[in-house]
Amino acid sequence: MTQPWVPDILGEGFEQQTLELDGGAVATLVRYLGTGPHRPDSSERVGLDADVLYVHGWSDYFFQRHLAEFWHRAGARFHALDLHNYGRSLRPGLVPGFVTNLAEYDADIAAALEAMGRSGTQDRPLILLGHSTGGLTLSLWASRHPGVASALILNSPWLEFQATELGRRAIAPLVGLHAKLHPLAPLPPVDPGIYTRAVSAALDGEWDYNLDWRPDRGFPLTPAFLDAVFRGQATVAAGLGIDVPVLVMLSDKSYLQPKWSADALTADVALNVDAVAHRSLSLADTVTVSRLPNAFHDIFLSPEPIRKEAFERIGRWLPRSNAGSLMAQNPPLDGP
């Protein structure tokens, strides 16, 4: 049963819709309608008449208002999806983030596209935007669903294990065995709270968010989830052949130490960005890798000058993508 759109926790201009999935699970779609007429300035205006679907990463949910505002000012219809067992979709008694195969999110994405009015042939381009595990999920989805999207933008996608492919191959069989025998057994924590210290307004960052949906040290990592990620990463390593242009945005360096340092304020503290940059070339024939100096793991939670540069790079890249070519044929009528 289709649920109505209702006001979202992000406030004016944001609405959410509960998407009922098989088995009693739910996902949640958020849309941004804006707060009044917006006339994009010359740095933002790229003639976008497109749908944008954003998917968050592990132990996360959508709260980045400024990301929605950027796409709205550019003319796009922005939507963000809180996957089942995450954020707005997390219900009492459920295991946060639990999944045994990343393909299980196909149902969430299909329901979101239907709610966006994309159940049939569309003239309007679809831009997929994924962060971290969401970037891995959307990459695999785009490979399995050719001809649907027009462009794929990945914000620090978790395409490869931090210890590189050799490390993943070495421990993947053990993780897979644990996933079969003890899928929910908590693994040793891997996040000592360094990322939270960098981004949280309560510490050294500038962002406020729901700590129940984005805990200081992340959700407990389970063998089931890690096995699903490892199998997804192995699929990427074998080559996906995605049929649309791909933009991969990464920090220029990583900081993967278990103790706090000011270096964490100028680096990705979750990924081995060099390994991900290399793995990105397995996604498609046309891949642009864009490295941003001093960016955080979530590029769009980085300090304002870095965010601004990231948005400008997207604006420059889009006209060269399939989506940008289609959009250029239908520029907005009320531009400056």
N, C-alpha and C positions, 0 to 999 in steps of 0.2 A: 504494500500500500504506500502510495506517495504521501509524504508528510509535507505540510505547508512550510513556506519560508517564514522564519521568525527573526526578530532582532538578535544580533550576535553580541558576544561579550566584548568585542573590540569597539563597540559604540557606533556613532552616527555613520551611516553609509554602508555598514556591514550587516549582512544577513546570513543565516545558516539554515540548512535543511538536513534532516536526518535521513540517511539512506538505509533502508532495511535490506539486509543480505540474508542469504539462506543460512539456516542453522541458528537463527536468532541474533546473529551478530549485526552490528550497525557500523556504518561509516558516516562521516559528517562533511558536507560540502559547504564552504564559506564563499560568498561572493561579495564583491565591492561595487556599489552603485555610485559612489562619489557623494560629495556633499554640496554639489552645485556645479554650474557650468565651468569647465576648465579649458583654458586655451594654452596648449603646450608651447613652451618656448622653443627656440630654434635648435637647442641641443637635444630636445626630447622628441620633437616631431619627426616621425618616420612614416606617417600615413598608415598607422596600424588599424586594420579592420579585421581583428583576429580574436580567437579565444585563447586564453592562457590558462593552463592547469598546472598548479604547483603542488608538489608532494614533498613533505618534510623528511627528516632523517630519523635515526634511531634515538629513542628517549627524547622525543621532541613533538612539537605540534606547530600549527601556524599561528604566529602572533606578530609578524613583521608588517605592520600597517604601511610603512613607507614603501615596501615592495609592491603592494597593491596599488598605492597611489601613483607610483612611477608608471605602471602599465596602464592605469586608467587615464592619466594625463596624455599618454601616447595614443589613446584611442581604443585600446584593447578591452575586451570583457574579461576581467580577472576572476579566477576561481582558485581556491585552495582546498585540498582534501586532507582531513584528518583520518588516516587509515583506521581500520578496526583495531581495537585494543590500544589506541593512542588518543591523547588529548580529549577533545570533546566527545570522542567515541568510546572512551574508557568507562566501563560500567562496574559497579561493585561486584567483587568475586572473580573478575577476569584477571588474567596474568598480563601485566603491561607488556606490550610489544610481542606477545607470543605468536609465533608463526613457525611452520615446519618447512615451508617452501615459499619463495618470494612470488611464485606464480599464483599463490592464494590471493594476492592483491589484485588480480585481474578482475575479480568481481567488484571490488571497490571502485576501480577505474571505470569499468563499464557502467556502473550505476551513476557515477559522477558525470560521465559524458552524456548519458541519457537525460539527467537532470539539467544539463547545460543546453539541451535541445539539439544534441548531435547524434541522434539515433539513426539518421539516414545519410545520404550523400550531401556534403556541405560544400558551398562555394567559399566559405570563410575559413582561412587557415587555422590550424591548431598548433600552438606552440606549447611543448611540454617543458616544464622547468622543475628539476629535481635537485635536492640537497642531500649529500652524503649517501646513506642507505637508500633514500628516495631516488637519488640519481642512478644508483645501480638498478633499482626496481624499474624505473622508467626506461632505462637502456634495454633491459631484457624484454620489457613489454613492447617497446617500439620494434624490436627485432621480430617478435612473434606476431605483430600486427602491422605488416607493411601497408603503405598506402593510406594510413589514417592521419598521422601527424605530418606537419610541414617543416618543423624544425625542432631540435632538441637542445636545450641549454642546461648544462650540468654545473652545479655550484659545489665544488669540492666533492665529487662523487667517490664513493667507497668502492672503487673498481679493483683494488688489489690490497692484499694483506700488508700490514705495517712492516712485517719482517720479509717482505717481497714474496715472489712466487715460490721460491725454493722453500721458504719457511712454511707457507701455506700447504704446499704439497707434503711436507714432512709431518705436519700435525693433523691434517684433514682426516685421515683414516681414524685416528683416535677420537677426534671430535665426533665423527660420524657414528662410531660405536657408542659413545656416551649418549648421543642423541636418540639412539634406538632403545638403550637400556634405561637411561635416566634423563629424559628430555628437559625436565624442569629443574634439575639440580643446579644450584647457583655455582657459577664459576668464580674464581678469584676476581675481585674488583680490579678494573684496569684504569679507572678514572679517579684520581685522588682529589678532584675538585679544581684542578688548574684551569680548565676551560670556563667553569662557572665564575671563578675569580676574575677572569679576563673580560667577561661579558655582562655580568650581573651589576645592576645599578646599586645593589647593596654592598658591593665590594669595589673593584677597580674598573668596572664597565659602565654602560649607560642604559641597559635594557631591563625593564620590569616584565615579569612573566609568572605564570602559575607554577609554583614549585612542586605541586602534586603531579603535574603533567610533564615537567622538565626538572627532575630532581637534581640537587647539587652534584651528585656523583653518578647520575644516570640510573636507569633501571638495572636491576640485577641481570647480568648476562647469563644466558642459558645455553646448554649444548644444542638445543633445537634451533635456536635463532642463529648461532654461529655456524652451524652446519648448513643452514639455508643460505647464509651469506657466502660461505666458502664454495658451495656448489654454483651459486650465481657467478662468483668471480672466475671459477674455472670455465664456465660457459663463455664469459667475456674473453678470457685468454685464448680460447679456441677460435674467436672471431665471430662477430655478430652480424656484419653485413647490413647495418641499419641503412635504410634507403633515403634518408634525409640528411641535410647538413647538421653537424654537431659542433656546438661550442662548449669547450670544457674550461672552466674558470678555476684557477688554483692560486694559492699563495706561492711566493717564490721560495719558501723554505718551511721546514718542519721544526718543531720543538717537541720531542717525544720523551723527555726526561721525567722521572716520577716525583720531582720536587719543584717547588715554585722558583721562577726566575723572571726577571723583567723581560727576558727574551720571549716569554709566552705572550707578550703583548704585541709582538711583531711577527707571529708565525702561526702555522696550523699546528695545533697541539693534539690532533686526532689522527691525521693521516701522514704517511710517507709520501709527500707530494711528488717526489721524483719518480717513485714507482708508479703512482697513479698517472702521471704525465706520459710515461712510457706505455702503460696499459691502454691509455685513451686511444692510441693508434689502432687498437683492435676493434674499435666500435664500428667504423664505417670507412668508406672510401674517402669521404670528405670530412675531416676533423680539424677544427681550429683549437689549439691549446693556448690559452691566454693566462700568463702568470702575472699576478699583481703583487708588487713589493709590499711586504709587511702586513698582508691580509690575514684575517682570522680564518678558522675552519669554515664558518659560515661567512662567506665573502660579504654578505649584506648586513652582518652585525659588526663589521670592522668600523674603525673610526670614519667619520663623515667624509674626509677627502678620498679615502679608498673606496667607499661606497659610490661616491660621485664618479670616480674614474671607472668603476665597474659598470655603472649604468651607461656611461658614455661609450664604453667598448661594446656593449650590447647594441646600442643604437647604430654604431658603425658597422657591426657585423650583420645585423638583420637585413639590410638592403641587398647583401650578397647571398643570402640564403634563399631557399625556395619560398619561405614565408614572406620575406621581404620583397621578392619579385612579384608575388601575387598582390601584396598590399599596395605596391606602387601603382598598380592599375586602378586602384580605388582610393585616392587620397581624400582626406576629410574636406568637406566643403566650407568649413568655418575656420580654416587655419589663419595664422597671423599674417 
